């Protein structure tokens, strides 16, 4: 029998790595799921609900972890947690591998097989395992909802006997999963929406959602996407031209949502202080790249500040602010991933180390950091 451990997250993380639905699926596959008491409470998954679906509720983290084959977490666990597992156990979590290298090496030193869920390959077979997409989708939605709540005016156009209330103008910078959901949400609220991205493939997606696409569409723009679908770093010349276009556009915007992130790099600065100062007092910016330093020159990670009358929010875990949905989707990502490693007939762990989704996510094994992108000089 495969034993799966789930422990409570740190105080600033309301999500949890399992849901009642995935507990039922895991137990149906012949696994034992041990959940630390109270681990799901901040996602409104009561111990009784998890137990009813087949989970064993452990009185402590140590009891949940003891000799387990697999540890499921949202955030990176501590080496002490991992040492309590079976030797060579699998750990699947959002490991933030580019951060705190010494901490990652300490975790690797436990001998566990560390799987970074954010390294999931962007291939068709792995779409159901893509945690970046599932969580970014919710973050894009929540960014617009929070911006609308902060903005001191109505979002849709309203025709009244006393006059017309104009529609708010919303500008989305970065059209990945978060940006697309932000566009869709702002459109549902009745805003006039525009969006920008350096990847040419996004132009059609933006138009399909009823928003206007804003970008310098030169030859460099046409080549600005990696094979994996990520944005490439752009030349200084292109960045200057794009910044000039954005500067002229941003003056008239009421709400700006920035989502630009390149894995493993500091967030690109898309909005200068001068651009912020050109915006109308009462305008709102929500910076979804705050955890990597932010897309604006004024962002303060984890805070909402006012700069010349413009409110700039730098949230660090927007998906976590809708924890029921975020945990449910994240838990399904983990379930889909583990289904490829568990033999349902023998009820045993059978990992194909040559599988590209395993190779893509495997950060450390047998005491060493093995992922190519994390090697010295990579």
C-alpha positions in Angstrom: 0.0 0.0 0.0 1.2 3.5 -0.9 1.0 6.0 2.0 0.5 9.6 1.2 1.1 12.3 3.8 -0.4 15.8 3.8 0.6 18.3 6.5 -0.5 21.8 7.4 1.1 24.7 5.5 2.9 27.7 7.1 0.9 30.5 8.6 0.8 32.6 5.5 -0.4 29.8 3.2 -4.2 29.0 3.4 -4.1 26.4 0.7 -3.7 22.7 1.3 -2.5 19.9 -1.0 -5.5 17.6 -0.8 -9.3 17.9 -1.1 -12.2 15.6 -0.2 -12.5 14.7 -3.9 -8.8 13.7 -4.2 -8.8 11.8 -0.9 -11.7 9.7 -2.3 -9.8 9.1 -5.6 -6.5 8.1 -3.8 -8.2 5.7 -1.4 -10.1 4.2 -4.4 -6.6 3.5 -5.9 -5.6 1.6 -2.7 -3.6 4.4 -1.1 -3.6 5.4 2.5 -4.0 9.2 2.9 -2.8 10.6 6.3 -3.7 14.2 6.9 -2.5 16.3 9.8 -5.4 17.4 11.9 -6.6 20.9 10.9 -4.5 21.0 7.7 -7.5 21.7 5.5 -9.4 24.1 7.8 -8.3 27.3 6.1 -9.6 25.9 2.8 -12.8 24.9 4.6 -12.0 21.2 4.3 -13.0 19.9 7.8 -11.2 16.9 9.3 -14.6 15.1 9.4 -15.2 15.8 5.7 -11.8 14.4 4.7 -12.2 11.4 7.1 -15.6 10.6 5.5 -13.9 10.3 2.1 -11.3 7.8 3.5 -8.5 10.0 5.0 -6.8 9.0 8.2 -6.6 12.1 10.4 -3.2 12.2 12.2 -3.0 14.1 15.5 0.3 15.7 14.5 2.6 16.3 11.5 5.0 13.7 12.8 2.3 11.1 12.9 1.2 12.0 9.4 4.7 11.8 8.0 6.1 8.7 9.7 7.3 6.3 7.1 5.1 7.7 4.3 6.0 7.1 0.6 4.8 10.4 -0.7 4.5 13.9 0.9 2.2 16.4 -0.8 2.6 20.1 0.0 1.7 23.5 -1.4 4.9 25.2 -0.3 8.4 23.8 0.1 8.6 21.5 3.2 11.4 21.6 5.8 14.2 19.0 5.8 12.9 17.8 9.2 9.5 17.0 7.6 11.1 15.1 4.8 13.5 13.2 7.1 10.4 11.6 8.8 9.3 10.0 5.5 10.4 6.6 4.1 14.0 6.9 2.7 13.9 8.1 -0.9 10.3 9.2 -0.6 8.7 11.4 -3.2 7.9 15.1 -2.3 5.6 17.0 -4.7 5.1 20.7 -4.0 5.6 24.2 -5.4 9.3 24.2 -4.4 10.4 27.7 -5.6 13.7 26.0 -6.8 15.3 29.3 -7.8 14.9 30.7 -4.3 17.0 29.9 -1.2 19.6 27.6 -2.9 21.1 26.6 0.5 17.6 25.5 1.7 17.0 23.6 -1.5 20.4 21.8 -1.1 19.5 20.9 2.5 16.2 19.5 1.3 18.0 17.5 -1.5 20.4 16.2 1.1 17.6 14.2 2.7 17.7 11.8 -0.2 14.1 12.4 -1.2 13.0 12.6 -4.8 11.9 16.3 -5.0 9.3 17.2 -7.6 8.8 20.9 -8.4 5.2 21.2 -9.6 5.9 24.6 -11.2 8.4 22.8 -13.6 5.6 20.7 -15.1 6.3 20.6 -18.9 3.9 22.5 -21.0 2.7 19.5 -23.1 -0.8 18.3 -23.8 -0.6 15.2 -21.6 0.4 17.4 -18.6 -2.3 20.1 -18.9 -4.3 18.5 -16.0 -1.1 18.7 -13.9 -0.2 22.3 -14.6 -0.3 24.1 -11.3 1.0 27.4 -12.7 -2.1 27.5 -14.9 -4.6 26.4 -12.3 -3.4 28.9 -9.7 -2.8 31.8 -12.2 -6.3 31.5 -13.5 -7.7 32.2 -10.0 -5.1 35.0 -9.4 -6.2 36.8 -12.6 -9.8 36.6 -11.6 -9.1 37.8 -8.0 -6.9 40.7 -9.2 -9.7 42.2 -11.1 -12.2 41.6 -8.3 -9.9 43.3 -5.8 -9.1 46.2 -8.2 -12.8 46.7 -8.7 -13.4 46.8 -5.0 -10.6 49.2 -4.5 -11.5 51.5 -7.4 -13.9 54.2 -6.1 -16.1 54.2 -9.1 -18.5 51.9 -11.0 -17.0 49.5 -13.6 -19.8 49.2 -16.2 -21.4 52.0 -18.2 -24.7 52.9 -16.6 -27.5 55.0 -18.3 -29.5 56.8 -15.6 -32.0 59.6 -15.6 -29.4 61.8 -14.0 -26.8 61.1 -16.7 -24.4 58.5 -17.9 -21.8 56.7 -15.8 -18.9 55.9 -18.1 -17.4 52.4 -18.2 -14.0 52.0 -16.5 -11.0 51.4 -18.6 -8.9 48.3 -17.7 -5.5 47.5 -19.1 -4.0 44.0 -18.7 -0.2 43.8 -19.1 0.9 40.2 -19.8 -1.5 37.8 -21.5 -0.7 34.4 -20.0 -3.3 32.4 -18.1 -3.7 35.1 -15.4 -4.0 37.8 -18.0 -6.6 36.0 -20.1 -8.7 35.4 -17.0 -8.3 39.0 -16.0 -9.5 40.1 -19.4 -12.5 37.8 -19.2 -13.4 39.0 -15.7 -13.1 42.7 -16.5 -15.2 42.2 -19.6 -17.9 40.4 -17.5 -17.9 43.4 -15.2 -18.6 45.7 -18.1 -15.2 47.4 -18.4 -13.5 48.7 -21.7 -10.5 46.3 -21.8 -7.2 46.5 -23.5 -4.2 44.2 -23.2 -0.5 43.9 -24.2 2.0 41.1 -24.5 5.3 40.6 -26.4 4.1 37.2 -27.7 2.4 37.5 -31.1 0.2 34.4 -30.5 -1.7 36.4 -27.8 -3.1 39.0 -30.2 -5.8 36.6 -31.4 -6.6 35.5 -27.9 -7.0 39.0 -26.7 -9.3 39.8 -29.6 -11.4 36.7 -29.0 -12.2 38.0 -25.5 -13.4 41.3 -26.9 -10.4 43.3 -25.8 -8.1 45.6 -27.8 -4.5 44.5 -28.4 -1.7 47.1 -27.7 1.8 46.3 -28.9 4.7 47.4 -31.1 4.3 44.8 -33.9 7.7 44.8 -35.5 10.0 41.9 -36.7 11.3 41.3 -33.2 7.8 41.1 -31.9 7.0 38.3 -34.4 9.9 36.1 -32.9 9.2 36.9 -29.2 8.0 33.5 -28.0 9.9 30.4 -26.9 9.0 26.9 -28.0 7.5 26.3 -24.6 5.2 29.3 -25.0 7.0 31.7 -22.7 7.9 35.3 -23.5 11.6 35.8 -24.5 13.5 38.7 -23.0 13.3 41.6 -25.4 16.0 43.9 -26.7 16.6 47.3 -25.1 15.5 48.9 -28.3 12.2 47.0 -28.4 11.6 47.7 -24.7 12.0 51.4 -25.3 9.5 51.5 -28.2 7.0 49.4 -26.2 7.4 51.6 -23.1 6.6 54.7 -25.2 3.4 53.1 -26.5 2.4 51.9 -23.1 3.2 55.3 -21.6 0.8 57.0 -24.0 -1.9 54.4 -23.4 -1.7 54.1 -19.7 -2.6 57.7 -19.0 -6.3 57.1 -19.8 -6.6 53.8 -17.9 -8.5 53.4 -14.6 -7.3 50.0 -13.6 -4.1 48.2 -14.7 -3.3 44.6 -13.9 0.3 43.5 -14.5 1.2 39.8 -14.8 4.6 39.6 -16.6 6.9 37.0 -15.2 9.7 34.9 -16.8 10.6 31.8 -14.7 13.7 32.2 -12.6 14.2 35.9 -13.4 13.3 39.1 -11.6 10.0 40.6 -12.8 10.5 43.0 -15.8 9.7 46.6 -15.0 6.9 47.6 -17.2 5.6 50.7 -15.5 7.8 53.5 -14.5 7.1 56.1 -11.8 6.6 58.6 -14.5 3.8 56.4 -16.0 2.2 56.1 -12.6 2.3 59.8 -12.1 0.6 60.3 -15.5 -2.4 58.3 -14.4 -5.5 59.9 -12.9 -5.8 60.1 -9.1 -8.0 57.2 -7.9 -6.6 54.8 -10.5 -5.6 51.3 -9.3 -2.7 49.0 -10.3 -2.6 45.4 -9.1 0.9 43.9 -9.6 0.8 40.1 -9.8 4.5 39.9 -10.2 5.2 41.4 -6.8 6.7 38.2 -5.5 9.6 38.6 -8.0 10.0 42.3 -7.3 7.0 43.7 -9.2 6.3 45.0 -12.7 6.2 48.7 -11.5 9.0 50.8 -10.1 6.8 51.6 -7.0 5.5 48.2 -6.1 6.1 47.1 -2.5 5.6 43.3 -2.2 2.8 42.4 0.2 1.5 45.9 0.5 -0.9 48.4 -1.0 0.5 51.8 -1.3 -0.6 55.2 -2.7 1.7 57.1 -5.1 0.5 60.5 -6.2 -3.1 59.4 -5.7 -2.7 56.0 -7.6 -3.2 52.9 -5.5 -0.6 50.1 -6.2 -1.3 46.7 -4.8 1.5 44.0 -4.6 -0.3 40.9 -3.4 1.9 37.8 -2.8 -0.6 35.0 -2.9 -3.8 36.0 -4.7 -4.8 32.4 -5.5 -4.6 31.7 -1.8 -7.3 34.3 -1.2 -9.8 32.0 -2.9 -8.5 28.9 -1.0 -11.4 26.5 -1.6 -11.0 26.8 -5.3 -7.2 27.1 -5.3 -6.8 24.0 -3.1 -9.3 22.0 -5.0 -7.6 22.7 -8.4 -4.1 22.2 -6.9 -5.1 18.9 -5.3 -6.5 17.7 -8.7 -3.1 18.7 -10.4 -1.3 16.5 -7.8 -3.8 13.6 -8.3 -3.3 13.7 -12.0 0.5 13.7 -11.6 0.6 10.8 -9.0 -1.8 8.7 -11.1 1.1 8.3 -13.5 3.3 6.8 -10.7 0.9 4.5 -8.8 0.2 1.0 -10.1 -3.5 0.6 -9.4 -3.4 -3.2 -9.9 -0.5 -3.9 -7.5 -1.3 -0.9 -5.3 2.4 0.1 -5.4 4.6 3.0 -6.3 6.0 2.5 -9.8 7.8 5.6 -11.1 9.0 5.7 -14.7 12.1 7.9 -14.3 12.3 8.3 -18.1 8.9 9.8 -18.4 9.2 13.4 -19.6 6.8 14.8 -16.9 8.9 13.1 -14.2 12.2 14.3 -15.7 10.8 17.8 -16.2 9.7 18.2 -12.6 12.5 16.2 -10.8 14.7 18.7 -9.0 16.6 16.3 -6.7 17.2 12.6 -6.3 19.6 10.4 -4.3 20.9 13.4 -2.4 21.8 15.6 -5.4 20.1 18.4 -7.3 19.6 17.0 -10.8 17.5 19.4 -12.8 19.4 20.9 -15.7 18.2 24.5 -15.1 19.6 24.4 -11.5 23.1 23.3 -12.3 25.9 25.8 -11.6 26.3 28.0 -14.7 22.9 27.1 -16.1 
